[in-house]
Amino acid sequence: MINEKEFNFENIAIGSAKYDFIMKKFSKTDVSKDEEFQMKFTGFYRIRRNKELFLKKYYSYMESLKGKTVSFEEIIKKVYTFKGSIEPSFSSKMLATLNPDMPVWDQYVLANAKIDAPRPYNVTIDKCVETYRKVVNFYTFLLNSDIAEEMVELFDKKLPQYKHFTRIKKIDLMFWQKR
C-alpha cells in the first residue's frame, strides 16, 4: 500500500500541466521551428545544451521521427553524432515524447528503480542501451503490480484532468517529485 503523503500533488500538478502542454503542442507543430515548444520542452526536461551546436539538430531529428517507430538505441546513436557526447537522458526524453508508453531516463527514475547509471569515466552507448533496457524492464514489472495500480488510481483521483496520460507517465511524474 502506498502512502499518499509521500507525494506532493501540488508539484505533480505543476509538472503535469507542463507535460500536457508539451504533448498537445508536439502533435500539432513542427518542433524544429517552434521556439515556444522548444523552450517549454527544454525547460521541463532541463536540457542545458547549446542551441546552435546541439538543440537545432535535436529538434530537427525529433521532428523527422514523428509517426515512425524508433528505438532508444537508434536515437542515442544519432544524438551522439550531434556533438560527440553520449546523452542517454535526452535520448530517452525524445523517445518518450515520440512514444509516451516509453519511460524516461533521469536520476529520479534510476533512484526509484535502484538502477545504477554507467560511470562517467566508463560510459558507452552499449552500456547506456543496457541500462535503458533495465529501466524498461523495471517499468514492465512495476506496471503489472498492485503498487502501480494504486499509484495510477491516486494520480487519477488527485488530477482527473490528466487521466489521458499513459500509466507510465503518471508514475514517472510521481517519481519525479519524490526526490
C-alpha positions as a Markdown table, in Angstrom:
| # | Residue | x | y | z |
|---|---|---|---|---|
| 1 | Met | 0.0 | 0.0 | 0.0 |
| 2 | Ile | 1.4 | 3.4 | -1.0 |
| 3 | Asn | 1.4 | 6.4 | 1.4 |
| 4 | Glu | -0.4 | 9.3 | -0.2 |
| 5 | Lys | 1.7 | 11.7 | 1.9 |
| 6 | Glu | 4.9 | 10.6 | 0.1 |
| 7 | Phe | 3.7 | 12.6 | -2.9 |
| 8 | Asn | 3.3 | 16.3 | -3.3 |
| 9 | Phe | 0.4 | 16.6 | -5.7 |
| 10 | Glu | 0.8 | 20.4 | -5.9 |
| 11 | Asn | 4.2 | 19.8 | -7.6 |
| 12 | Ile | 2.9 | 16.9 | -9.6 |
| 13 | Ala | 0.1 | 19.2 | -10.9 |
| 14 | Ile | 2.6 | 21.8 | -12.0 |
| 15 | Gly | 4.7 | 19.2 | -13.8 |
| 16 | Ser | 1.6 | 17.6 | -15.3 |
| 17 | Ala | 0.4 | 20.9 | -16.7 |
| 18 | Lys | 3.8 | 21.5 | -18.4 |
| 19 | Tyr | 3.9 | 17.9 | -19.8 |
| 20 | Asp | 0.3 | 18.2 | -21.1 |
| 21 | Phe | 1.2 | 21.4 | -22.9 |
| 22 | Ile | 4.3 | 19.8 | -24.5 |
| 23 | Met | 2.4 | 16.7 | -25.6 |
| 24 | Lys | -0.5 | 18.6 | -27.1 |
| 25 | Lys | 1.7 | 21.0 | -28.9 |
| 26 | Phe | 4.0 | 18.2 | -30.1 |
| 27 | Ser | 1.4 | 16.7 | -32.3 |
| 28 | Lys | 0.4 | 20.0 | -33.9 |
| 29 | Thr | 3.6 | 21.8 | -34.6 |
| 30 | Asp | 6.9 | 21.5 | -36.4 |
| 31 | Val | 9.1 | 21.2 | -33.3 |
| 32 | Ser | 12.2 | 22.0 | -35.3 |
| 33 | Lys | 10.8 | 25.5 | -35.8 |
| 34 | Asp | 8.5 | 26.2 | -32.9 |
| 35 | Glu | 10.5 | 28.1 | -30.4 |
| 36 | Glu | 7.8 | 28.1 | -27.8 |
| 37 | Phe | 7.7 | 24.3 | -27.9 |
| 38 | Gln | 11.5 | 24.1 | -27.7 |
| 39 | Met | 11.6 | 26.5 | -24.7 |
| 40 | Lys | 8.9 | 24.5 | -22.8 |
| 41 | Phe | 10.4 | 21.1 | -23.6 |
| 42 | Thr | 14.0 | 22.3 | -22.8 |
| 43 | Gly | 12.7 | 23.8 | -19.5 |
| 44 | Phe | 10.6 | 20.8 | -18.5 |
| 45 | Tyr | 13.3 | 18.3 | -19.1 |
| 46 | Arg | 16.1 | 20.6 | -18.0 |
| 47 | Ile | 18.1 | 20.2 | -21.2 |
| 48 | Arg | 21.1 | 22.6 | -20.9 |
| 49 | Arg | 22.9 | 22.4 | -24.2 |
| 50 | Asn | 24.0 | 24.9 | -26.8 |
| 51 | Lys | 21.2 | 25.9 | -29.2 |
| 52 | Glu | 23.4 | 26.2 | -32.3 |
| 53 | Leu | 25.6 | 23.1 | -31.6 |
| 54 | Phe | 23.0 | 20.7 | -30.2 |
| 55 | Leu | 19.4 | 21.8 | -29.8 |
| 56 | Lys | 18.7 | 22.7 | -33.5 |
| 57 | Lys | 19.9 | 19.2 | -34.5 |
| 58 | Tyr | 18.0 | 17.6 | -31.6 |
| 59 | Tyr | 14.6 | 19.2 | -32.5 |
| 60 | Ser | 15.1 | 18.6 | -36.3 |
| 61 | Tyr | 15.8 | 14.9 | -35.6 |
| 62 | Met | 12.8 | 14.7 | -33.3 |
| 63 | Glu | 10.5 | 16.2 | -36.0 |
| 64 | Ser | 11.9 | 13.8 | -38.6 |
| 65 | Leu | 10.9 | 10.8 | -36.4 |
| 66 | Lys | 7.2 | 11.8 | -35.9 |
| 67 | Gly | 5.0 | 8.9 | -36.9 |
| 68 | Lys | 7.9 | 6.4 | -37.0 |
| 69 | Thr | 8.8 | 3.5 | -34.8 |
| 70 | Val | 12.2 | 4.1 | -33.4 |
| 71 | Ser | 14.3 | 2.6 | -30.6 |
| 72 | Phe | 16.3 | 4.1 | -27.8 |
| 73 | Glu | 19.5 | 2.7 | -29.4 |
| 74 | Glu | 18.8 | 4.4 | -32.7 |
| 75 | Ile | 18.1 | 7.7 | -31.0 |
| 76 | Ile | 21.2 | 7.7 | -28.7 |
| 77 | Lys | 23.4 | 6.8 | -31.6 |
| 78 | Lys | 22.1 | 9.7 | -33.7 |
| 79 | Val | 22.2 | 12.1 | -30.8 |
| 80 | Tyr | 25.8 | 11.1 | -30.3 |
| 81 | Thr | 26.7 | 12.5 | -33.8 |
| 82 | Phe | 25.4 | 16.0 | -32.8 |
| 83 | Lys | 28.4 | 16.8 | -30.7 |
| 84 | Gly | 30.2 | 13.6 | -29.8 |
| 85 | Ser | 28.8 | 13.1 | -26.4 |
| 86 | Ile | 26.6 | 10.3 | -25.1 |
| 87 | Glu | 23.2 | 11.7 | -24.0 |
| 88 | Pro | 21.1 | 8.8 | -22.6 |
| 89 | Ser | 18.7 | 11.1 | -20.6 |
| 90 | Phe | 18.0 | 13.4 | -23.5 |
| 91 | Ser | 17.6 | 10.4 | -25.9 |
| 92 | Ser | 15.1 | 8.8 | -23.6 |
| 93 | Lys | 13.1 | 12.0 | -23.3 |
| 94 | Met | 12.9 | 12.3 | -27.1 |
| 95 | Leu | 11.7 | 8.7 | -27.3 |
| 96 | Ala | 9.2 | 9.2 | -24.5 |
| 97 | Thr | 7.8 | 12.2 | -26.4 |
| 98 | Leu | 7.5 | 10.2 | -29.6 |
| 99 | Asn | 6.1 | 7.2 | -27.8 |
| 100 | Pro | 4.5 | 8.1 | -24.4 |
| 101 | Asp | 4.5 | 4.5 | -23.4 |
| 102 | Met | 8.2 | 4.5 | -23.1 |
| 103 | Pro | 10.0 | 5.6 | -19.9 |
| 104 | Val | 12.4 | 8.5 | -19.4 |
| 105 | Trp | 15.9 | 8.0 | -18.0 |
| 106 | Asp | 16.6 | 10.5 | -15.3 |
| 107 | Gln | 18.2 | 10.4 | -11.9 |
| 108 | Tyr | 14.8 | 10.1 | -10.1 |
| 109 | Val | 13.7 | 7.2 | -12.1 |
| 110 | Leu | 17.0 | 5.4 | -11.7 |
| 111 | Ala | 17.0 | 6.1 | -8.0 |
| 112 | Asn | 13.4 | 4.8 | -7.6 |
| 113 | Ala | 14.3 | 1.7 | -9.7 |
| 114 | Lys | 17.6 | 1.2 | -7.9 |
| 115 | Ile | 19.4 | 1.1 | -11.2 |
| 116 | Asp | 23.0 | 2.4 | -11.4 |
| 117 | Ala | 23.9 | 4.6 | -14.4 |
| 118 | Pro | 27.1 | 3.9 | -16.2 |
| 119 | Arg | 30.0 | 5.8 | -14.5 |
| 120 | Pro | 31.1 | 8.9 | -16.5 |
| 121 | Tyr | 34.6 | 7.6 | -16.9 |
| 122 | Asn | 33.3 | 4.3 | -18.3 |
| 123 | Val | 30.2 | 5.3 | -20.3 |
| 124 | Thr | 29.5 | 3.7 | -23.7 |
| 125 | Ile | 26.4 | 3.7 | -25.9 |
| 126 | Asp | 26.1 | -0.1 | -25.3 |
| 127 | Lys | 26.2 | 0.4 | -21.6 |
| 128 | Cys | 23.5 | 3.1 | -21.9 |
| 129 | Val | 21.4 | 0.8 | -24.0 |
| 130 | Glu | 21.7 | -1.9 | -21.4 |
| 131 | Thr | 20.8 | 0.5 | -18.6 |
| 132 | Tyr | 17.8 | 1.7 | -20.5 |
| 133 | Arg | 16.6 | -1.9 | -21.0 |
| 134 | Lys | 16.8 | -2.2 | -17.2 |
| 135 | Val | 14.6 | 0.9 | -16.9 |
| 136 | Val | 12.1 | -0.6 | -19.4 |
| 137 | Asn | 12.1 | -3.9 | -17.5 |
| 138 | Phe | 11.6 | -2.1 | -14.2 |
| 139 | Tyr | 8.5 | -0.4 | -15.6 |
| 140 | Thr | 7.2 | -3.6 | -17.2 |
| 141 | Phe | 7.4 | -5.3 | -13.8 |
| 142 | Leu | 6.1 | -2.3 | -11.9 |
| 143 | Leu | 3.1 | -1.7 | -14.3 |
| 144 | Asn | 1.9 | -5.3 | -13.6 |
| 145 | Ser | 1.9 | -4.7 | -9.8 |
| 146 | Asp | -0.6 | -3.6 | -7.3 |
| 147 | Ile | 1.6 | -0.7 | -6.4 |
| 148 | Ala | 1.4 | 0.7 | -9.9 |
| 149 | Glu | -2.4 | 0.3 | -9.8 |
| 150 | Glu | -2.6 | 2.2 | -6.5 |
| 151 | Met | -0.3 | 5.0 | -7.9 |
| 152 | Val | -2.4 | 5.4 | -11.1 |
| 153 | Glu | -5.6 | 5.4 | -9.1 |
| 154 | Leu | -4.2 | 8.0 | -6.7 |
| 155 | Phe | -3.0 | 10.1 | -9.6 |
| 156 | Asp | -6.4 | 10.0 | -11.4 |
| 157 | Lys | -8.2 | 10.8 | -8.2 |
| 158 | Lys | -5.9 | 13.8 | -7.4 |
| 159 | Leu | -5.5 | 15.0 | -11.0 |
| 160 | Pro | -8.6 | 13.9 | -13.0 |
| 161 | Gln | -7.9 | 16.4 | -15.8 |
| 162 | Tyr | -4.8 | 14.3 | -16.7 |
| 163 | Lys | -6.5 | 10.9 | -16.8 |
| 164 | His | -5.5 | 10.8 | -20.5 |
| 165 | Phe | -1.8 | 10.4 | -19.6 |
| 166 | Thr | -0.2 | 7.0 | -20.1 |
| 167 | Arg | 0.2 | 4.9 | -16.9 |
| 168 | Ile | 3.9 | 5.1 | -17.3 |
| 169 | Lys | 3.8 | 8.9 | -17.4 |
| 170 | Lys | 1.6 | 9.2 | -14.3 |
| 171 | Ile | 4.1 | 7.1 | -12.4 |
| 172 | Asp | 7.1 | 8.9 | -13.9 |
| 173 | Leu | 5.6 | 12.3 | -12.7 |
| 174 | Met | 5.1 | 10.9 | -9.2 |
| 175 | Phe | 8.7 | 9.6 | -9.1 |
| 176 | Trp | 10.0 | 12.9 | -10.4 |
| 177 | Gln | 8.5 | 14.8 | -7.5 |
| 178 | Lys | 9.5 | 12.2 | -4.9 |
| 179 | Arg | 13.1 | 13.2 | -4.6 |
